[in-house]
């Protein structure tokens, strides 16, 4: 049975029951959506540009899995493989790999090479089109404080490379409850995270030009700052354009901003839990205001409503439109626009 927009009215855009969806598109145009439900990870796929999806297939069962508030399984797809990472509350990052040729997900072990080092449950992964995967997460192995750690995976290797610290805050730790973002374009890799410096909770980007072997000095996004004695639990979104430009979107004081390194931020709207996507020069920016989910096709600033709920994610489908997925009352919804 396929889930389509022409199904019964109550279920016309329903993917399945769950939380925290993530979406990817591989080099052949196959769309995959993953999500969590209690301690289980599910995946659906579309081979018709997001018109219909397969029934949810169980990828894995992970006891005590982090889920909710931007914590949940992460997904990236490339030429021959898709990878899921999922974190348990003991601080271990589990990973699963799908070989596109076989259609079978396999449990591959633990990503972090110091067990228990990632109890916060916040991370992101990304992939290029040549089966190179990249991961960034909050890790407490250095001084028992959260810093930004990084690793990569090449081709069909069964183990990630040695974990390295991409950024250490001079004020003991980065923001403890905001999810870092990671993006790749060719040999360029960028990580964005919310810092904690002199009482400010601003977004910073560190960039690598050598596939993550080394990272440069982290650069603050935007010109203003946010003095905050607490955590906003909102890490924003990051991408690298085809022209290798770093593009970011994030929230400060309830306002959504777009920013590139070294330039003033551009105000977009009131809201939170924003993300950024796209395969062209201009990005798609999604965010929520209350439970209303919106998209902006930047550089335009007029939003369009996608639906209602939370944690909306998008992929750009070139000439066939854009696909959006989100959670709504413990259900995963989709819409093609």
C-alpha positions as CSV (number, residue, x, y, z in Angstrom):
1,X,0.0,0.0,0.0
2,X,1.3,3.5,-0.9
3,X,0.6,6.6,1.1
4,X,-0.5,9.3,-1.3
5,X,-2.2,12.7,-1.2
6,X,-5.2,11.2,-2.7
7,X,-5.8,8.8,0.2
8,X,-8.7,9.2,2.7
9,X,-9.0,12.8,3.9
10,X,-7.8,12.2,7.5
11,X,-4.7,10.3,6.3
12,X,-4.0,12.1,3.0
13,X,-0.5,13.2,4.0
14,X,0.3,10.7,6.8
15,X,3.5,8.8,6.8
16,X,3.3,7.1,10.2
17,X,3.1,7.5,13.9
18,X,6.2,9.0,15.5
19,X,8.4,12.0,16.2
20,X,11.4,14.0,15.0
21,X,11.4,13.3,11.2
22,X,14.5,13.7,9.1
23,X,14.5,13.6,5.3
24,X,17.2,13.0,2.6
25,X,17.4,12.5,-1.1
26,X,20.1,10.4,-2.8
27,X,21.9,10.8,-6.1
28,X,19.2,8.8,-7.9
29,X,16.4,11.0,-6.5
30,X,15.0,8.5,-4.0
31,X,13.6,10.3,-1.0
32,X,13.9,8.7,2.5
33,X,12.2,9.9,5.7
34,X,13.1,8.4,9.1
35,X,11.5,9.0,12.4
36,X,11.4,7.6,15.9
37,X,8.6,6.1,17.9
38,X,9.5,5.3,21.6
39,X,12.7,3.2,21.2
40,X,12.2,2.3,17.5
41,X,13.5,3.8,14.3
42,X,11.4,3.6,11.1
43,X,12.1,4.5,7.5
44,X,9.9,5.2,4.5
45,X,11.0,5.8,0.9
46,X,9.5,7.5,-2.2
47,X,10.6,6.7,-5.7
48,X,8.1,9.1,-7.4
49,X,9.5,12.5,-6.2
50,X,7.4,12.6,-3.0
51,X,4.0,11.8,-4.5
52,X,3.8,8.5,-2.5
53,X,5.7,6.7,0.2
54,X,6.2,3.1,1.2
55,X,4.8,1.8,4.5
56,X,7.1,2.4,7.5
57,X,9.8,-0.3,7.8
58,X,11.5,-0.9,11.1
59,X,15.2,-0.1,11.0
60,X,16.2,-0.8,14.6
61,X,15.1,-0.9,18.2
62,X,17.3,1.1,20.5
63,X,16.5,0.9,24.2
64,X,16.6,4.3,26.0
65,X,16.9,6.2,22.7
66,X,16.9,10.0,22.8
67,X,13.8,11.4,21.1
68,X,12.2,14.8,21.1
69,X,13.3,18.4,21.3
70,X,15.7,18.0,18.3
71,X,17.0,14.8,19.8
72,X,16.3,11.9,17.6
73,X,17.7,9.7,14.7
74,X,19.7,11.6,12.1
75,X,19.8,10.7,8.4
76,X,22.1,11.3,5.4
77,X,22.1,9.7,1.9
78,X,24.8,9.5,-0.8
79,X,25.4,7.5,-4.0
80,X,25.4,4.0,-2.7
81,X,24.6,4.2,1.0
82,X,22.3,5.9,3.5
83,X,23.4,6.3,7.2
84,X,21.3,6.8,10.3
85,X,22.8,7.8,13.7
86,X,20.8,7.5,17.0
87,X,21.9,8.2,20.5
88,X,21.0,6.4,23.7
89,X,20.7,8.1,27.1
90,X,23.9,6.5,28.3
91,X,25.8,8.6,25.8
92,X,26.5,6.2,23.0
93,X,26.0,7.0,19.3
94,X,24.7,4.0,17.4
95,X,24.8,3.9,13.6
96,X,23.0,2.0,10.9
97,X,23.8,1.7,7.2
98,X,21.6,1.0,4.2
99,X,23.2,-0.4,1.1
100,X,21.0,1.0,-1.7
101,X,21.7,-2.0,-3.9
102,X,20.3,-4.5,-1.3
103,X,17.7,-2.3,0.4
104,X,18.7,-3.7,3.8
105,X,19.5,-1.7,6.9
106,X,22.3,-3.1,9.1
107,X,23.4,-2.1,12.6
108,X,27.1,-1.1,12.4
109,X,28.0,-0.5,16.0
110,X,29.0,2.7,17.9
111,X,30.3,5.9,16.3
112,X,31.9,7.6,19.3
113,X,35.2,6.0,20.2
114,X,34.8,6.8,23.9
115,X,31.6,5.2,25.1
116,X,29.3,7.3,27.2
117,X,30.8,10.6,25.9
118,X,27.6,12.0,24.3
119,X,24.8,11.9,26.9
120,X,23.2,15.1,25.7
121,X,21.8,13.4,22.6
122,X,22.4,16.2,20.1
123,X,24.1,15.7,16.8
124,X,23.9,16.1,13.0
125,X,25.2,14.2,10.0
126,X,25.8,15.0,6.4
127,X,27.0,13.3,3.2
128,X,28.4,14.3,-0.2
129,X,27.5,12.5,-3.4
130,X,30.5,10.1,-3.2
131,X,29.7,8.2,-0.1
132,X,31.6,10.4,2.4
133,X,29.7,10.9,5.6
134,X,30.3,13.5,8.3
135,X,29.1,13.8,11.9
136,X,29.2,16.5,14.6
137,X,27.9,16.2,18.1
138,X,28.1,17.5,21.7
139,X,30.6,15.4,23.6
140,X,31.8,15.6,27.3
141,X,35.0,13.6,27.2
142,X,37.1,16.7,27.6
143,X,36.8,18.0,31.1
144,X,33.3,16.6,31.5
145,X,32.0,19.6,29.6
146,X,30.2,19.7,26.2
147,X,32.5,20.5,23.3
148,X,32.0,20.0,19.6
149,X,33.4,16.7,18.3
150,X,33.6,15.4,14.8
151,X,34.2,12.2,12.8
152,X,33.9,11.0,9.2
153,X,33.2,7.8,7.3
154,X,34.6,7.0,3.9
155,X,32.9,4.7,1.3
156,X,32.1,1.2,2.5
157,X,34.3,1.3,5.6
158,X,32.8,-0.3,8.6
159,X,34.2,2.1,11.1
160,X,34.3,5.9,11.5
161,X,37.6,7.7,11.7
162,X,39.1,8.6,15.0
163,X,36.9,11.2,16.8
164,X,38.4,14.7,17.0
165,X,37.5,17.9,18.8
166,X,36.5,20.5,16.2
167,X,35.9,23.2,18.8
168,X,36.6,23.8,22.5
169,X,35.0,26.8,24.2
170,X,37.3,29.0,26.3
171,X,34.4,29.4,28.7
172,X,34.4,25.7,29.6
173,X,31.6,24.5,27.3
174,X,29.4,25.3,24.3
175,X,25.6,25.7,24.7
176,X,24.5,22.4,26.3
177,X,21.1,21.9,24.8
178,X,21.3,23.2,21.2
179,X,21.8,20.8,18.3
180,X,24.9,21.4,16.2
181,X,24.6,21.4,12.4
182,X,26.9,20.0,9.7
183,X,27.1,20.5,6.0
184,X,29.3,19.5,3.1
185,X,30.0,20.6,-0.5
186,X,32.9,18.8,-2.2
187,X,35.9,18.9,0.2
188,X,34.4,21.8,2.2
189,X,32.8,20.9,5.5
190,X,31.2,23.3,7.9
191,X,29.9,22.9,11.5
192,X,27.6,25.4,13.2
193,X,26.9,25.4,16.9
194,X,25.5,27.7,19.6
195,X,28.4,28.9,21.7
196,X,28.5,30.1,25.4
197,X,31.0,33.0,25.6
198,X,30.9,35.7,28.2
199,X,27.3,34.9,28.9
200,X,26.2,35.1,25.2
201,X,24.5,32.3,23.3
202,X,25.4,33.1,19.7
203,X,25.9,30.9,16.7
204,X,29.4,30.1,15.4
205,X,30.6,28.4,12.3
206,X,33.9,26.5,11.9
207,X,35.0,25.4,8.5
208,X,37.3,22.8,7.0
209,X,38.6,22.8,3.4
210,X,40.2,19.3,3.6
211,X,37.2,17.0,4.3
212,X,37.3,17.6,8.0
213,X,41.0,16.8,8.7
214,X,41.4,20.3,10.1
215,X,39.0,23.1,11.1
216,X,39.6,26.8,11.1
217,X,38.9,29.3,13.8
218,X,35.2,29.5,14.6
219,X,33.4,32.6,13.4
220,X,30.4,34.3,15.0
221,X,27.3,34.6,12.8
222,X,25.6,38.0,12.8
223,X,26.6,41.3,14.4
224,X,24.3,41.4,17.5
225,X,24.6,39.1,20.5
226,X,22.2,37.3,22.9
227,X,23.0,37.5,26.6
228,X,21.1,34.7,28.1
229,X,21.3,32.8,31.4
230,X,19.9,29.6,30.0
231,X,19.7,27.5,26.9
232,X,17.2,28.3,24.0
233,X,17.3,24.7,22.9
234,X,17.3,25.9,19.3
235,X,20.4,25.2,17.1
236,X,19.3,26.6,13.7
237,X,20.3,25.2,10.3
238,X,23.3,25.3,8.0
239,X,24.1,24.5,4.4
240,X,26.9,25.1,1.8
241,X,25.7,26.3,-1.5
242,X,27.0,24.9,-4.9
243,X,29.3,28.0,-5.0
244,X,30.7,27.0,-1.6
245,X,29.0,29.8,0.3
246,X,28.1,29.0,3.9
247,X,24.5,29.9,4.6
248,X,22.9,29.8,8.1
249,X,19.6,30.4,9.7
250,X,18.9,30.6,13.4
251,X,16.9,32.2,16.1
252,X,17.8,35.0,18.5
253,X,15.3,36.4,21.1
254,X,12.4,34.8,19.1
255,X,13.4,36.2,15.8
256,X,14.6,34.2,12.8
257,X,17.7,35.5,11.0
258,X,19.6,34.5,7.8
259,X,23.4,35.1,7.9
260,X,26.6,34.3,6.0
261,X,30.1,34.6,7.5
262,X,31.3,38.2,7.9
263,X,28.0,39.8,6.9
264,X,25.2,41.4,9.0
265,X,22.3,39.1,9.7
266,X,19.0,39.5,7.8
267,X,15.8,39.4,9.8
268,X,13.1,37.1,8.4
269,X,10.3,36.5,10.8
270,X,9.2,35.8,14.4
271,X,9.6,32.1,15.2
272,X,11.9,29.2,16.2
273,X,13.1,25.7,15.2
274,X,14.3,26.9,11.8
275,X,16.2,24.8,9.2
276,X,17.7,25.4,5.8
277,X,17.8,23.2,2.7
278,X,18.1,23.2,-1.1
279,X,20.3,22.1,-3.9
280,X,20.6,25.4,-5.8
281,X,22.2,28.7,-5.0
282,X,19.1,30.1,-3.1
283,X,18.0,28.1,0.0
284,X,14.6,27.1,1.4
285,X,14.2,28.2,5.0
286,X,11.6,26.6,7.2
287,X,10.5,27.6,10.7
288,X,7.5,27.5,13.1
289,X,5.6,30.3,14.8
290,X,3.5,28.7,17.5
291,X,2.3,25.6,15.7
292,X,2.2,27.2,12.2
293,X,4.9,25.9,9.9
294,X,6.2,28.2,7.2
295,X,8.7,28.2,4.3
296,X,10.6,31.1,2.8
297,X,12.3,30.7,-0.6
298,X,15.2,33.0,0.1
299,X,16.0,35.8,-1.0
300,X,12.2,36.3,-1.0
301,X,11.0,37.0,2.5
302,X,7.2,36.3,2.1
303,X,6.4,33.0,4.0
304,X,4.1,30.3,2.7
305,X,2.3,28.1,5.2
306,X,3.2,24.4,5.0
307,X,1.0,23.0,7.7
308,X,0.6,22.8,11.5
309,X,2.8,21.0,14.0
310,X,6.5,21.2,14.7
311,X,10.0,20.4,13.5
312,X,9.4,20.8,9.8
313,X,12.2,19.7,7.4
314,X,12.5,20.1,3.6
315,X,14.2,18.8,0.5
316,X,14.3,20.6,-2.8
317,X,13.1,18.5,-5.8
318,X,14.2,20.8,-8.6
319,X,11.5,21.0,-11.3
320,X,9.0,18.9,-9.3
321,X,8.7,21.2,-6.3
322,X,9.7,20.8,-2.7
323,X,8.9,18.2,-0.1
324,X,8.2,19.0,3.5
325,X,7.9,16.6,6.5
326,X,7.0,17.4,10.1
327,X,5.5,16.0,13.2
328,X,2.0,16.7,14.4
329,X,0.5,15.1,17.5
330,X,2.8,12.1,17.4
331,X,2.3,11.6,13.6
332,X,4.6,12.3,10.7
333,X,3.1,14.3,7.9
334,X,4.3,15.2,4.4
335,X,3.4,17.8,1.8
336,X,4.7,18.5,-1.7
337,X,4.6,22.1,-2.8
